[in-house]
Amino acid sequence: MIAKLAVVLAVLATAGCAQGAADTRLATPQASKPAGAAEWPNVVRFVAEAPSCRKRMEGTGFAYAPERVMTTAHAVAGSIDPITVIGSDGRSHEGTVVVFDPDRDVAVLRVPGLSARPLEFAPAEDGDAFTFAGYRKGGHFTERPGKIDVATEASSNDIYHQHEVFRQVFIILAKVEPGLAGAPMVRSDGTVAGMIFAADTGNPFKGYALSTKELGRPAKKGRTATEAVSTRECD
């Protein structure tokens, strides 16, 4: 059975409007070490800009390979390089989008100099408990528990609502908020069960995540990709 998901991805992205063409460049975030972030050295915050639609975006990503960060495609859609990536130590790095998959809603950034220990993927099952961490709007670090309610083959739209796509999705029981798209679901053994990509607009304690089955192909491609790719237009 294939479930039909009706979710609004934008509820997990954070964006603000620039005040004009002269203000589209982002100021480099100041180095800081949010409380609790040191316990999650593989989770990063990023700040991107999309001058074409006068937006600036904040988001969460995680290291899964040397100098590679995974996040959602909708969080960087329409952005230009470089993207500012801030590690848990407060240091800023310049990132480049090397994989952009608007169907799966997955993007990979190449971040030279990022020394975060990569997380490893492993399959998950219904009922698995996990903890996720990320940066809410304004760079506020957050760590929360969650549980996989059910895994399902789901139909929904690509991030541009241009065509129908089919993905393996986890329905999760967790409180998700703007900025937490791209947060890894980490189990007690330290492996990643999936990546959060959307919230249920009718239930603040329910969300959606992509399984490792969906993350596998863009992750493999991103490990060796070095050339910047287009992030198309804003979603």
Backbone as CSV, one residue per row, in Angstrom:
resi,resn,N_x,N_y,N_z,CA_x,CA_y,CA_z,C_x,C_y,C_z
1,MET,0.846,-1.195,0.000,0.000,0.000,0.000,0.880,1.244,0.000
2,ILE,0.544,2.186,-0.836,1.312,3.427,-0.921,0.507,4.553,-0.298
3,ALA,1.093,5.191,0.700,0.409,6.288,1.383,0.611,7.574,0.614
4,LYS,-0.384,8.442,0.689,-0.293,9.768,0.082,-0.017,10.766,1.184
5,LEU,1.111,11.463,1.097,1.465,12.434,2.114,1.079,13.830,1.677
6,ALA,0.478,14.563,2.575,0.169,15.972,2.322,0.898,16.774,3.382
7,VAL,2.129,17.135,3.096,2.934,17.870,4.055,3.439,19.144,3.413
8,VAL,3.670,20.148,4.239,4.185,21.414,3.756,5.643,21.502,4.173
9,LEU,6.560,21.321,3.219,7.973,21.293,3.533,8.459,22.613,4.105
10,ALA,7.847,23.705,3.715,8.343,25.021,4.129,8.296,25.221,5.634
11,VAL,7.496,24.440,6.326,7.414,24.659,7.763,8.711,24.301,8.453
12,LEU,9.614,23.586,7.808,10.874,23.224,8.420,12.033,24.043,7.890
13,ALA,11.815,24.832,6.870,12.871,25.705,6.368,12.717,27.056,7.042
14,THR,13.817,27.787,7.167,13.721,29.133,7.715,14.292,30.096,6.707
15,ALA,13.589,31.182,6.493,14.037,32.154,5.498,13.603,33.539,5.912
16,GLY,14.376,34.523,5.468,14.021,35.913,5.706,14.264,36.686,4.436
17,CYS,13.549,37.749,4.237,13.702,38.534,3.014,14.832,39.538,3.163
18,ALA,15.644,39.647,2.134,16.659,40.701,2.099,15.949,42.018,1.849
19,GLN,16.589,43.118,2.202,15.941,44.411,2.093,16.205,45.120,0.776
20,GLY,16.923,44.483,-0.124,17.201,45.101,-1.404,18.436,44.473,-1.999
21,ALA,18.708,44.815,-3.258,19.819,44.181,-3.946,21.138,44.428,-3.242
22,ALA,21.297,45.601,-2.638,22.563,45.916,-1.985,22.773,45.119,-0.714
23,ASP,21.702,44.489,-0.181,21.810,43.789,1.088,21.744,42.279,0.945
24,THR,21.879,41.762,-0.271,21.699,40.332,-0.453,22.853,39.501,0.064
25,ARG,24.046,40.071,0.237,25.171,39.312,0.781,24.988,39.154,2.287
26,LEU,25.213,37.929,2.763,25.071,37.662,4.178,26.338,38.018,4.937
27,ALA,26.167,38.552,6.106,27.316,38.746,6.987,27.741,37.386,7.520
28,THR,29.053,37.165,7.664,29.540,35.903,8.187,29.122,35.769,9.641
29,PRO,28.431,34.665,10.003,28.011,34.495,11.389,29.212,34.517,12.333
30,GLN,29.046,35.120,13.489,30.120,35.187,14.458,30.343,33.811,15.086
31,ALA,31.612,33.499,15.366,31.938,32.234,15.993,31.290,32.144,17.370
32,SER,30.619,31.044,17.635,30.003,30.815,18.926,29.820,29.320,19.107
33,LYS,29.696,28.903,20.351,29.516,27.496,20.667,28.214,27.332,21.439
34,PRO,27.110,27.050,20.734,25.829,26.905,21.421,25.887,25.814,22.474
35,ALA,25.194,26.022,23.582,25.164,25.035,24.649,24.644,23.703,24.124
36,GLY,25.365,22.637,24.396,24.944,21.310,23.974,25.481,20.888,22.630
37,ALA,25.913,21.840,21.813,26.370,21.503,20.463,27.638,20.662,20.472
38,ALA,28.462,20.828,21.499,29.714,20.079,21.570,29.479,18.576,21.625
39,GLU,28.316,18.169,22.106,27.987,16.743,22.173,27.584,16.194,20.807
40,TRP,27.432,17.084,19.830,27.025,16.704,18.476,27.994,17.325,17.465
41,PRO,29.252,16.916,17.473,30.242,17.527,16.586,30.011,17.253,15.102
42,ASN,29.129,16.305,14.795,28.845,15.976,13.394,27.610,16.692,12.856
43,VAL,26.957,17.524,13.675,25.782,18.278,13.236,26.187,19.741,13.046
44,VAL,25.832,20.310,11.904,26.246,21.674,11.587,25.044,22.563,11.294
45,ARG,25.316,23.841,11.352,24.338,24.844,10.948,24.851,25.487,9.665
46,PHE,23.950,25.864,8.764,24.393,26.597,7.587,23.490,27.799,7.335
47,VAL,24.061,28.777,6.663,23.330,29.989,6.282,23.586,30.203,4.795
48,ALA,22.519,30.327,4.035,22.637,30.469,2.579,21.809,31.657,2.117
49,GLU,22.112,32.133,0.930,21.345,33.227,0.367,20.877,32.892,-1.044
50,ALA,19.723,33.402,-1.378,19.144,33.223,-2.702,18.720,34.595,-3.226
51,PRO,19.645,35.329,-3.831,19.345,36.692,-4.286,18.197,36.765,-5.289
52,SER,18.016,35.725,-6.104,16.982,35.776,-7.133,15.581,35.896,-6.550
53,CYS,15.392,35.368,-5.338,14.085,35.508,-4.692,14.206,36.274,-3.378
54,ARG,15.370,36.929,-3.199,15.600,37.795,-2.048,15.313,37.085,-0.735
55,LYS,15.906,35.892,-0.614,15.733,35.095,0.602,17.093,34.734,1.194
56,ARG,17.103,34.605,2.488,18.244,34.012,3.180,17.713,32.853,4.014
57,MET,18.428,31.765,3.975,17.955,30.545,4.612,18.929,30.083,5.683
58,GLU,18.366,29.509,6.739,19.147,28.864,7.776,18.732,27.398,7.801
59,GLY,19.647,26.523,8.139,19.277,25.127,8.164,20.250,24.267,8.946
60,THR,19.928,22.987,8.987,20.718,21.985,9.690,21.226,20.952,8.698
61,GLY,22.415,20.452,8.936,22.958,19.369,8.135,23.847,18.510,9.017
62,PHE,24.344,17.408,8.465,25.225,16.546,9.259,26.313,15.955,8.376
63,ALA,27.468,15.738,8.980,28.602,15.158,8.270,28.394,13.652,8.133
64,TYR,28.505,13.147,6.906,28.357,11.711,6.689,29.581,11.121,5.985
65,ALA,30.479,11.970,5.525,31.722,11.570,4.870,32.704,12.715,5.069
66,PRO,34.010,12.483,4.878,34.976,13.569,5.051,34.642,14.787,4.193
67,GLU,34.499,15.924,4.846,34.223,17.203,4.188,32.922,17.186,3.375
68,ARG,31.976,16.358,3.787,30.681,16.283,3.117,29.560,16.397,4.138
69,VAL,28.588,17.248,3.828,27.438,17.477,4.699,26.170,17.210,3.919
70,MET,25.244,16.459,4.529,23.947,16.193,3.917,22.888,17.062,4.572
71,THR,21.943,17.553,3.752,20.811,18.316,4.249,19.653,18.118,3.273
72,THR,18.596,18.898,3.413,17.479,18.800,2.486,17.695,19.727,1.288
73,ALA,17.146,19.340,0.150,17.262,20.175,-1.047,16.452,21.457,-0.904
74,HIS,15.272,21.366,-0.264,14.442,22.574,-0.188,15.074,23.668,0.669
75,ALA,15.999,23.283,1.563,16.647,24.277,2.421,17.725,25.071,1.700
76,VAL,18.186,24.579,0.543,19.220,25.308,-0.217,18.755,25.652,-1.630
77,ALA,17.497,25.392,-1.945,16.981,25.652,-3.288,17.111,27.127,-3.651
78,GLY,17.700,27.395,-4.805,17.871,28.765,-5.272,19.065,29.488,-4.690
79,SER,19.835,28.820,-3.847,20.967,29.478,-3.190,22.161,29.598,-4.125
80,ILE,23.068,30.488,-3.749,24.308,30.643,-4.492,25.473,30.281,-3.571
81,ASP,26.570,29.859,-4.188,27.782,29.545,-3.418,28.576,30.816,-3.160
82,PRO,29.355,30.864,-2.066,29.464,29.792,-1.078,28.354,29.869,-0.036
83,ILE,28.071,28.719,0.549,27.155,28.624,1.681,28.003,28.592,2.944
84,THR,27.643,29.379,3.935,28.401,29.410,5.181,27.968,28.252,6.073
85,VAL,28.924,27.402,6.417,28.666,26.233,7.259,29.389,26.430,8.583
86,ILE,28.638,26.347,9.681,29.214,26.573,11.010,29.199,25.267,11.785
87,GLY,30.383,24.832,12.209,30.495,23.604,12.987,30.140,23.824,14.441
88,SER,30.098,22.729,15.201,29.748,22.816,16.614,30.792,23.589,17.414
89,ASP,32.001,23.725,16.850,33.050,24.488,17.521,32.952,25.985,17.244
90,GLY,31.960,26.381,16.446,31.750,27.786,16.138,32.526,28.278,14.942
91,ARG,33.385,27.443,14.365,34.175,27.861,13.206,33.329,27.860,11.940
92,SER,33.550,28.840,11.072,32.809,28.951,9.821,33.639,28.410,8.658
93,HIS,32.963,27.747,7.718,33.594,27.199,6.526,32.742,27.567,5.317
94,GLU,33.339,27.526,4.153,32.593,27.771,2.921,32.203,26.436,2.287
95,GLY,30.902,26.288,2.030,30.391,25.060,1.438,29.865,25.281,0.035
96,THR,29.925,24.221,-0.776,29.430,24.243,-2.149,28.464,23.079,-2.344
97,VAL,27.327,23.323,-2.968,26.365,22.256,-3.241,26.882,21.420,-4.411
98,VAL,27.126,20.126,-4.156,27.641,19.234,-5.199,26.620,18.173,-5.604
99,VAL,25.547,18.020,-4.822,24.428,17.143,-5.179,23.145,17.879,-4.829
100,PHE,22.218,17.933,-5.784,20.928,18.592,-5.548,19.853,17.703,-6.164
101,ASP,19.055,17.058,-5.317,18.043,16.101,-5.753,16.672,16.584,-5.287
102,PRO,15.949,17.337,-6.128,14.657,17.885,-5.714,13.542,16.842,-5.617
103,ASP,13.755,15.660,-6.212,12.750,14.596,-6.081,12.814,13.965,-4.694
104,ARG,13.998,13.567,-4.288,14.155,12.980,-2.946,14.165,14.044,-1.855
105,ASP,14.448,15.287,-2.202,14.635,16.376,-1.254,15.923,16.171,-0.450
106,VAL,17.013,15.925,-1.175,18.318,15.708,-0.548,19.360,16.565,-1.273
107,ALA,20.263,17.168,-0.504,21.386,17.901,-1.068,22.639,17.526,-0.300
108,VAL,23.778,17.606,-0.975,25.074,17.354,-0.342,25.961,18.573,-0.573
109,LEU,26.611,19.030,0.485,27.552,20.141,0.409,28.976,19.609,0.572
110,ARG,29.873,20.129,-0.230,31.299,19.877,-0.036,31.838,21.027,0.792
111,VAL,32.458,20.689,1.926,32.901,21.720,2.874,34.387,21.491,3.201
112,PRO,35.296,22.025,2.394,36.727,21.857,2.661,37.114,22.382,4.045
113,GLY,37.902,21.601,4.751,38.365,22.018,6.066,37.484,21.597,7.219
114,LEU,36.278,21.089,6.929,35.388,20.636,8.003,35.915,19.308,8.543
115,SER,36.190,19.276,9.838,36.802,18.083,10.430,35.831,17.252,11.261
116,ALA,34.533,17.491,11.133,33.542,16.755,11.913,33.598,15.256,11.602
117,ARG,33.483,14.437,12.640,33.483,12.990,12.444,32.222,12.563,11.700
118,PRO,32.359,11.838,10.593,31.185,11.431,9.822,30.311,10.416,10.568
119,LEU,29.017,10.537,10.387,28.064,9.561,10.898,27.837,8.477,9.849
120,GLU,27.519,7.272,10.299,27.292,6.149,9.395,25.809,5.812,9.338
121,PHE,25.346,5.392,8.157,23.948,5.012,7.963,23.737,3.539,8.313
122,ALA,22.528,3.213,8.773,22.135,1.826,9.011,20.615,1.739,8.907
123,PRO,20.079,0.636,8.378,18.627,0.488,8.230,17.912,0.581,9.573
124,ALA,16.654,1.005,9.519,15.856,1.150,10.735,14.515,0.446,10.565
125,GLU,13.831,0.249,11.683,12.547,-0.445,11.681,11.503,0.358,12.458
126,ASP,10.245,-0.026,12.271,9.157,0.562,13.041,9.456,0.389,14.530
127,GLY,9.232,1.445,15.280,9.421,1.377,16.722,10.789,1.789,17.208
128,ASP,11.752,1.958,16.301,13.095,2.355,16.713,13.068,3.750,17.340
129,ALA,13.752,3.876,18.463,13.887,5.172,19.115,15.143,5.866,18.602
130,PHE,15.137,7.182,18.631,16.290,7.941,18.175,16.310,9.295,18.864
131,THR,17.415,9.975,18.699,17.543,11.360,19.147,17.976,12.178,17.943
132,PHE,17.418,13.359,17.802,17.856,14.212,16.704,18.273,15.567,17.254
133,ALA,19.182,16.199,16.541,19.685,17.497,16.971,19.811,18.412,15.769
134,GLY,19.590,19.693,15.993,19.685,20.651,14.898,19.601,22.068,15.417
135,TYR,19.522,22.992,14.476,19.525,24.408,14.806,18.222,25.064,14.363
136,ARG,17.432,25.471,15.344,16.202,26.184,15.034,16.525,27.586,14.525
137,LYS,15.520,28.278,14.068,15.691,29.622,13.536,16.476,30.497,14.506
138,GLY,17.465,31.208,13.975,18.296,32.054,14.810,19.526,31.351,15.340
139,GLY,19.713,30.075,14.943,20.895,29.333,15.366,20.792,28.705,16.734
140,HIS,19.579,28.525,17.248,19.389,27.945,18.573,19.508,26.421,18.498
141,PHE,20.500,25.874,19.163,20.735,24.436,19.129,19.660,23.706,19.932
142,THR,19.169,22.594,19.368,18.095,21.830,19.994,18.376,20.348,19.863
143,GLU,18.136,19.611,20.940,18.276,18.151,20.947,16.986,17.556,21.483
144,ARG,16.414,16.583,20.745,15.121,16.033,21.150,15.030,14.537,20.870
145,PRO,14.185,13.831,21.623,13.961,12.407,21.360,12.872,12.212,20.315
146,GLY,12.848,11.038,19.724,11.813,10.710,18.758,11.684,9.209,18.610
147,LYS,10.688,8.800,17.860,10.442,7.373,17.638,9.862,7.181,16.245
148,ILE,10.308,6.144,15.557,9.729,5.819,14.250,8.406,5.129,14.480
149,ASP,7.337,5.745,14.003,6.005,5.160,14.140,5.816,4.054,13.108
150,VAL,6.057,4.415,11.846,5.885,3.423,10.779,6.678,3.848,9.554
151,ALA,7.193,2.863,8.827,7.848,3.102,7.539,6.838,2.809,6.447
152,THR,6.790,3.657,5.413,5.816,3.465,4.353,6.363,3.931,3.013
153,GLU,5.912,3.299,1.948,6.206,3.794,0.607,5.177,4.877,0.321
154,ALA,5.631,6.095,0.201,4.711,7.225,0.124,4.814,7.961,-1.199
155,SER,3.705,8.482,-1.654,3.691,9.344,-2.831,3.467,10.781,-2.370
156,SER,4.219,11.683,-2.963,4.071,13.110,-2.666,4.602,13.862,-3.873
157,ASN,4.802,15.151,-3.735,5.343,15.951,-4.836,6.830,16.201,-4.647
158,ASP,7.519,16.489,-5.735,8.887,16.979,-5.613,8.829,18.352,-4.956
159,ILE,9.977,18.935,-4.623,9.953,20.176,-3.848,9.356,21.343,-4.622
160,TYR,9.268,21.224,-5.946,8.689,22.295,-6.765,7.229,22.027,-7.136
161,HIS,6.681,20.930,-6.634,5.291,20.570,-6.910,5.029,20.452,-8.418
162,GLN,6.002,19.893,-9.122,5.876,19.745,-10.573,5.437,18.340,-10.987
163,HIS,5.784,17.328,-10.179,5.365,15.971,-10.501,5.361,15.102,-9.256
164,GLU,4.730,13.954,-9.370,4.605,13.032,-8.247,5.869,12.182,-8.119
165,VAL,6.278,11.938,-6.877,7.446,11.096,-6.615,7.065,10.057,-5.562
166,PHE,7.802,8.952,-5.569,7.571,7.878,-4.609,8.849,7.667,-3.793
167,ARG,8.699,7.663,-2.489,9.856,7.526,-1.607,9.508,6.661,-0.403
168,GLN,10.552,6.047,0.190,10.357,5.356,1.461,10.492,6.394,2.570
169,VAL,9.434,6.570,3.307,9.352,7.633,4.310,9.053,7.033,5.672
170,PHE,9.648,7.603,6.701,9.303,7.268,8.077,8.333,8.314,8.596
171,ILE,7.215,7.867,9.148,6.357,8.745,9.935,6.906,8.689,11.350
172,ILE,7.300,9.832,11.881,7.964,9.852,13.183,7.144,10.600,14.220
173,LEU,7.323,10.196,15.462,6.693,10.877,16.588,7.765,11.714,17.255
174,ALA,7.757,12.992,16.965,8.777,13.920,17.462,8.308,15.334,17.216
175,LYS,8.812,16.254,18.010,8.476,17.660,17.832,9.480,18.284,16.872
176,VAL,9.006,18.700,15.714,9.879,19.300,14.704,9.465,20.750,14.477
177,GLU,10.470,21.593,14.210,10.233,23.026,14.067,11.070,23.582,12.924
178,PRO,10.810,24.839,12.514,11.615,25.459,11.456,13.111,25.403,11.755
179,GLY,13.871,25.018,10.752,15.314,24.911,10.884,15.800,23.496,11.111
180,LEU,14.898,22.586,11.488,15.307,21.232,11.836,15.275,20.261,10.657
181,ALA,14.831,20.715,9.496,14.958,19.876,8.304,16.441,19.632,8.062
182,GLY,16.810,18.389,7.800,18.209,18.041,7.617,18.838,17.441,8.858
183,ALA,18.102,17.409,9.964,18.633,16.832,11.196,18.710,15.317,11.078
184,PRO,19.815,14.708,11.519,19.943,13.248,11.473,19.205,12.600,12.638
185,MET,18.625,11.433,12.392,17.984,10.636,13.429,19.016,9.620,13.912
186,VAL,19.571,9.840,15.088,20.681,9.024,15.571,20.209,8.091,16.691
187,ARG,20.462,6.792,16.503,20.093,5.807,17.513,21.181,5.664,18.565
188,SER,20.900,4.860,19.582,21.823,4.725,20.711,23.175,4.153,20.307
189,ASP,23.231,3.415,19.178,24.516,2.865,18.727,25.307,3.855,17.875
190,GLY,24.761,5.071,17.683,25.462,6.109,16.944,25.228,6.119,15.451
191,THR,24.395,5.204,14.946,24.126,5.166,13.506,22.928,6.032,13.151
192,VAL,22.910,6.490,11.896,21.831,7.340,11.403,20.737,6.482,10.781
193,ALA,19.514,6.640,11.288,18.372,5.886,10.786,17.680,6.600,9.638
194,GLY,17.860,7.909,9.545,17.194,8.682,8.507,17.446,10.167,8.716
195,MET,16.799,10.983,7.887,16.953,12.440,7.969,15.578,13.101,7.946
196,ILE,15.322,13.961,8.902,14.041,14.668,8.975,13.919,15.645,7.805
197,PHE,12.739,15.666,7.172,12.565,16.600,6.061,11.276,17.401,6.117
198,ALA,10.310,17.018,6.949,9.052,17.758,6.973,8.305,17.536,8.279
199,ALA,7.393,18.444,8.557,6.525,18.335,9.726,5.096,18.080,9.263
200,ASP,4.300,17.533,10.151,2.869,17.393,9.904,2.220,18.694,10.359
201,THR,1.656,19.444,9.420,1.108,20.762,9.762,-0.087,20.686,10.704
202,GLY,-0.682,19.500,10.844,-1.824,19.368,11.735,-1.473,18.807,13.102
203,ASN,-0.204,18.405,13.285,0.196,17.790,14.547,1.650,18.165,14.845
204,PRO,1.911,19.040,15.805,3.274,19.506,16.078,4.196,18.429,16.628
205,PHE,3.650,17.286,16.996,4.467,16.204,17.540,4.558,15.022,16.567
206,LYS,4.393,15.344,15.298,4.488,14.310,14.258,5.254,14.890,13.078
207,GLY,6.122,14.086,12.493,6.906,14.569,11.369,7.212,13.469,10.392
208,TYR,8.059,13.771,9.418,8.402,12.829,8.352,9.907,12.849,8.118
209,ALA,10.432,11.686,7.807,11.868,11.561,7.572,12.111,10.632,6.391
210,LEU,13.254,10.831,5.740,13.674,9.960,4.649,14.492,8.820,5.219
211,SER,14.233,7.612,4.719,14.979,6.448,5.187,16.366,6.420,4.556
212,THR,17.223,5.555,5.076,18.564,5.420,4.512,18.512,4.871,3.091
213,LYS,17.431,4.183,2.751,17.262,3.712,1.376,17.232,4.890,0.414
214,GLU,16.549,5.962,0.794,16.458,7.152,-0.046,17.733,7.989,0.002
215,LEU,18.414,7.968,1.131,19.620,8.777,1.287,20.832,8.145,0.609
216,GLY,20.773,6.840,0.370,21.937,6.111,-0.121,22.510,6.590,-1.435
217,ARG,21.669,6.792,-2.435,22.182,7.176,-3.757,22.808,8.570,-3.754
218,PRO,22.119,9.601,-3.246,22.779,10.914,-3.211,24.005,10.928,-2.306
219,ALA,24.002,10.113,-1.251,25.171,10.049,-0.371,26.366,9.484,-1.122
220,LYS,26.152,8.414,-1.877,27.240,7.803,-2.644,27.788,8.778,-3.685
221,LYS,26.893,9.442,-4.375,27.318,10.411,-5.389,28.094,11.558,-4.757
222,GLY,27.637,12.008,-3.591,28.250,13.155,-2.938,29.636,12.900,-2.387
223,ARG,29.957,11.643,-2.103,31.272,11.329,-1.537,32.415,11.711,-2.468
224,THR,32.180,11.625,-3.765,33.258,11.907,-4.724,32.998,13.152,-5.568
225,ALA,31.809,13.726,-5.474,31.484,14.914,-6.272,32.271,16.122,-5.764
226,THR,32.829,16.871,-6.693,33.598,18.064,-6.319,33.129,19.326,-7.035
227,GLU,32.375,19.163,-8.113,31.944,20.321,-8.906,30.609,20.854,-8.395
228,ALA,30.490,22.173,-8.361,29.242,22.799,-7.960,28.129,22.479,-8.958
229,VAL,26.921,22.287,-8.457,25.758,22.033,-9.313,24.712,23.109,-9.068
230,SER,23.801,23.236,-10.001,22.738,24.224,-9.877,21.742,23.824,-8.786
231,THR,21.316,24.807,-8.012,20.257,24.579,-7.027,18.920,25.096,-7.561
232,ARG,18.901,25.364,-8.864,17.691,25.798,-9.559,17.103,27.039,-8.918
233,GLU,15.759,27.089,-8.862,15.106,28.259,-8.287,14.629,27.945,-6.882
234,CYS,14.206,28.959,-6.152,13.671,28.746,-4.802,12.438,27.864,-4.878
235,ASP,12.220,27.092,-3.828,11.045,26.197,-3.852,9.788,26.963,-3.481
